[in-house]
Amino acid sequence: MTFSIVARYPKTLAPGVYVSTAVPAVGSVLPQAESGIGAQVIEALA
């Protein structure tokens, strides 16, 4: 089972992504974030 959280820090508007799963190094594949744009996690790719 995979859990994902996408959030934005209200003071700086910086996006952040957290992924937790049993697959090693999934954090290098799933999350995408760029300041001023947004963040996303696409779990179907892993």
N, C-alpha and C positions, 0 to 999 in steps of 0.2 A: 504494500500500500504506500502511496506517495502523498505527501502533504506539501502544499505550496502556499506561501503568503506573499502578496505584493502590496507594498505600502509606500507612502510618501511622508517625509519628515516635514511638518508644517512650517517650521522656521526658515528652512533653506529651500524647500520644495524639491529636495533631492529624492529620487526614487530608490527603493531597495527591494530585493528579492531574497526569499529564503526557501530552500527546498530540502526536504528530509525524506529519505527512502533507503531501501536496502541495497540499491545499486551503487557501487563505489564510483566516486568522482562524477556523480550526476550533476553536481553544481557547475561543472565546466561545460555542460552541454545544454541544459534546459533554460536557465534564466537569461534574460536580455534586459539591460537597463541603460538608459542614457539620460544624463541630466538635461533638463529643459524639454525633454520629449516624453518619457514615461518608461514603464517597465512591463514585462510580460513573462509568463512561464507557459510553455507548450509541452505538456507531459506526454503527448502522443508520439513525439519524436524519439523518445528514449525507448 
